[in-house]
């Protein structure tokens, strides 16, 4: 049975993902699943560059403004929740359009995240392996792992003792090679396929857009938004707030930065974040990279999706 196909649009911040997704939604009957680890939070609007009300009205959006800033959320939780929403979208004859720059969220949803946690209440195997490491050395444990789980051993050619012990502990606790457990879980990830498209943009233009967006965020009320969030009692140390944009703005409000320095720091932090995003996505061979305007990219995605390519 052929799996139904969703579409994912990924790329660095300021690459044009939102505009492209809105253009594409005009060509296909789609609903957008936002894969952004910060846009899920209420009140964090300007600093996370959420789609505008007009953009959200143009196409239904999911996973925007679903949590308060002090609530915890993970890539694994997102993946489970998003799969349910995607199935709901499919069941109504529409196409899920996954859009975002949070690489871990995209990976969790499309490829799965393997949770190798085991019952820590019985640490006997770990203690024994730690003792053997001290007496026999990592080479002996690596040889043992090669015999019990050759696939995992091939991944650990650096013979990192912590990873070797973890893999052996998993085997001795569960009776299953870690690599086999990983493959079994990945095979159960989704009931639908996903066509992945990345937006290609020249680095100088990307940085120019980033610098300009940071200035516009300040002009559009980022300082006031940050003040409001803090006045509601939310700690600046929260993971949702202690991030690019808000972190620099809070430093400005505390007197640590001037306005000019805060904006410069924000621009630099955002450029660094964009680099990390691209590094993450470049590792995925399943992403088809496209360049052009939001309209031309959306038309190309539509064509490829229609052709099943």
Secondary structure, DSSP 8 states (H G I E B T S, - for coil): ----EEEEEE--TTSSHHHHHHHHHTTS-EEEEE--TTTTBTT--TTTT---HHHHHHS-EESSS-B-TTS---HHHHHHHHHHHHHHHHHTT-EEEEEES-HHHHHHHHT--------TT--HHHHHHHHHHHHH-HHHHHHHHHHH-HHHHHHTTT--HHHHHHHHHHHHHHSS-HHHHHHHHHTTS-SSEEEEEEE---HHHHHHHHHHHHHHHHHTTHHHHHHHHHHTT--TTSTTTSSTTHHHHHHHHTTSS-HHHHHHHHHHHHHHHHHHHHHHHHT-TTEEEE-S-HHHHHHHHHHHHHHT-
